[in-house]
Amino acid sequence: MTVFEAQRFIIITSLAATGSLLIFYIIGPSIGFPIDYDQSIRLIQINSPVFLGYLGSATQFLFAGDIGRARLIDEALAPLLKILVVGPIVVFALLTAASLAAFAISNRQSASPGTGMSVENLSILLTVALGLLAVTTGVIVTYLFSTSDKPRRRRRSAEPDTKS
């Protein structure tokens, strides 16, 4: 995976995740998903910041004026980059889908009252899934979309400057 491919993947999946989760949480209560709109808005508050941060980094990168400064990944490490870029997003998607499905199933109309997953527990599960992204993809996004290299420290010379 090249740096550009990693950047493109993060942009596309961040847009897809943000859009699909927002749409789901907006229409979920009205199509029978067992949450009310206050709970749905709370879930939006939990999910949105991470992906919006990734998209903000990408946008800043595109308009910063010094595109192309992202360092290249050594070809030997490119397969690891692909795993670290794609893997956490896939795991996030699976954890989110499993959490939402378990919540819906355990809170269906035919379920025994009081046995379903609470919105608080769903929030915890979604926070854990997002935590995975924060510790992996967040670092990668910072690297991939940095707009300049870190300045190198100058070594102080032990010899005094004799030029005058």
C-alpha positions in Angstrom: 0.0 0.0 0.0 1.4 3.4 -0.9 1.0 6.5 1.2 -1.6 7.8 -1.3 -3.6 4.6 -1.2 -3.6 4.7 2.6 -4.7 8.4 2.5 -7.5 7.6 0.0 -8.7 4.6 2.0 -8.9 6.6 5.2 -10.8 9.4 3.5 -13.3 7.1 1.8 -13.9 4.9 4.9 -14.2 7.9 7.2 -16.8 9.5 4.9 -18.7 6.2 4.6 -18.7 5.5 8.3 -19.7 9.0 9.2 -22.5 9.1 6.6 -23.9 5.6 7.3 -23.8 6.0 11.1 -25.4 9.4 11.0 -28.1 8.2 8.6 -28.7 5.1 10.7 -29.0 7.0 14.0 -31.3 9.6 12.5 -33.7 7.1 10.9 -33.2 4.2 13.4 -35.9 5.3 16.0 -38.5 5.8 13.3 -38.0 2.4 11.6 -38.2 0.4 14.8 -34.7 0.3 16.1 -35.2 0.2 19.9 -33.9 3.6 20.9 -35.5 7.0 21.2 -34.1 10.2 19.5 -32.4 11.4 22.7 -30.4 8.2 22.8 -29.8 8.3 19.1 -28.3 11.8 19.4 -26.1 10.6 22.2 -24.7 7.8 20.0 -24.0 10.4 17.3 -22.0 12.4 19.9 -20.0 9.3 20.6 -19.3 8.2 17.0 -18.8 11.4 15.1 -15.7 13.1 16.6 -13.2 10.4 15.6 -14.1 10.2 11.9 -14.6 14.0 11.7 -11.1 14.4 13.1 -9.7 12.1 10.4 -11.5 14.1 7.7 -10.4 17.4 9.2 -6.7 16.2 9.1 -7.2 15.2 5.4 -8.8 18.5 4.6 -6.1 20.5 6.3 -3.5 18.4 4.4 -5.1 19.1 1.0 -5.3 22.9 1.6 -2.1 23.5 3.6 0.0 24.2 0.5 2.8 21.8 1.0 1.3 18.6 -0.3 3.8 15.9 -1.0 5.8 16.3 2.2 4.5 13.1 3.7 7.4 10.7 4.1 7.4 7.6 2.1 7.0 4.2 3.6 9.8 1.8 3.1 8.6 -0.9 0.6 9.4 -3.6 3.1 7.0 -2.0 5.6 4.2 -1.3 3.1 2.3 -4.6 3.9 2.3 -3.6 7.6 0.9 -0.2 6.7 -2.0 -1.9 4.8 -2.8 -4.1 7.8 -2.7 -1.1 10.2 -4.8 1.1 7.9 -7.4 -1.4 6.9 -7.5 -3.7 9.9 -8.7 -1.3 12.6 -11.4 0.1 10.4 -12.7 -3.5 9.5 -12.6 -4.4 13.2 -14.5 -1.2 14.1 -17.1 -1.9 11.5 -17.6 -5.5 12.7 -17.7 -4.4 16.4 -20.2 -1.7 15.6 -22.4 -3.9 13.5 -22.3 -6.7 16.2 -23.1 -4.2 19.0 -26.0 -2.6 17.1 -27.4 -6.0 16.1 -27.1 -7.4 19.7 -28.8 -4.2 21.0 -31.7 -4.5 18.4 -32.2 -8.3 19.0 -32.1 -8.0 22.8 -34.6 -5.1 22.7 -37.0 -6.5 20.1 -40.7 -6.4 21.0 -40.8 -10.2 21.7 -37.8 -10.0 24.1 -38.5 -10.4 27.8 -38.8 -7.0 29.5 -35.7 -5.9 31.3 -33.4 -8.3 29.5 -32.2 -6.2 26.7 -28.9 -4.4 26.4 -29.1 -0.8 27.8 -28.2 2.2 25.8 -25.4 2.8 28.3 -23.9 -0.6 27.5 -24.3 0.1 23.8 -22.4 3.4 24.3 -19.6 1.6 26.1 -19.3 -1.0 23.3 -19.2 1.8 20.7 -16.6 3.7 22.7 -14.4 0.6 22.9 -14.6 0.2 19.1 -13.7 3.9 18.6 -10.9 3.5 21.1 -9.3 1.0 18.8 -9.4 3.6 16.0 -8.0 6.3 18.3 -4.9 4.2 19.2 -4.1 3.0 15.7 -5.7 4.9 12.9 -5.4 8.2 14.8 -1.6 7.9 14.8 -1.5 6.8 11.1 -3.8 9.7 10.1 -1.4 12.2 11.9 1.5 10.7 9.9 -0.2 10.4 6.5 -1.7 13.8 6.6 1.0 15.8 8.2 1.6 19.0 6.2 5.3 19.3 7.0 8.2 17.4 8.4 9.3 18.0 11.9 12.0 20.5 12.1 15.4 19.0 12.9 17.1 20.3 15.9 20.4 22.0 15.3 23.3 20.9 17.3 24.9 23.5 19.3 28.5 23.8 18.4 31.0 23.8 21.2 33.2 26.2 19.2 32.3 29.9 19.3 31.3 31.6 16.1 34.4 33.3 14.8 32.7 35.0 11.8 32.2 38.7 12.3 
